[in-house]
Amino acid sequence: MLTPQQLDDEYNARAAIPDHPLIFERWREESRAARGRLNLDADCRFGPSPAETLDLYPAATRDAALLVFIHGGYWRSLDKQDFSYLAPAFVEAGIAVAMPNYGLAPATSIADMVRQMLGALSWLYRNASRYGIDARRIVVAGHSAGAHLAAMMLAADWPRLSPDLPADLLRGAVCISGLYDLRPLVHAAFLQDDLRLDARTAKFVSPVSYRPDLATPLITAVGADESAEFRRQNRLIRRAWPHCFRDDLPLPGRHHLASVEALGEATHPLFRATLRLLRGNA
């Protein structure tokens, strides 16, 4: 059992990366450039609250597969526009990209964030043809808190949510540096004021509390330079869902923030594995 201080040391990824403000600024600059050169349907509204909007980068061809990327930020910071830099490599490969926002803590609970992402994926499925998307080829990806939300999407019972949604709404999931058992975070001091988790609510919103009905492919990745707890969480979801697990991509020399950058690098194995999943070759 880790102490609160040990939990902070293990899970406070930003504190372990002194130059994280410079990294975030670089992301914003690269994302502004990406939005300037790509076709973009910005701020498509998929739900009633102001936060429930998504940016959609269509592919140049019809019937394109769709990558839905959910951003991280410990459920309390960052924005979809901070990650536009990930879109160009996929769009250039003929893949449409959607990036949803969700309400942030403390104003929004993690359970409500999950519900919002269920709404985003449902909206994208129902509106796929409008954007030239093949609704049979939707893959969800996420980083950190976004990987948690992506995993919750993989565990969703879509027909129970709405009878017009298929059980196999998702073609697969790519989860990078994710958090899949939130119970340790109950005692992490740096998160308590914002997340307000207790043992019951943490278990309720933990992907490992569920088991996907289908063997939908799951790809995982975590940076080799990340903390022991992030690496443990990465192993945890693979062991919890062995029927879904397809591959774990090594990310040598990468810390928590550098891990997500690999997704948008056209020569990186993580990008290529995600592309194969989108194309049905995983």
Secondary structure, DSSP 8 states (H G I E B T S, - for coil): ---HHHHHHHH-TGGG-TTHHHHHHHHHHHHHHHHHHS--EEEEE-SSSTT-EEEEE--SSSSEEEEEEE--STTTS--GGGGGGGHHHHHHTT-EEEEE----TTTS-HHHHHHHHHHHHHHHHHTTGGGTEEEEEEEEEEETHHHHHHHHHHT--HHHH-TTS-TT--SEEEEES-----GGGGG-HHHHHHH---HHHHHHT-GGG---SS---EEEEEETTS-HHHHHHHHHHHHH-TTTEEEEEEETT--HHHHHHGGG-TTSHHHHHHHHHHTT--
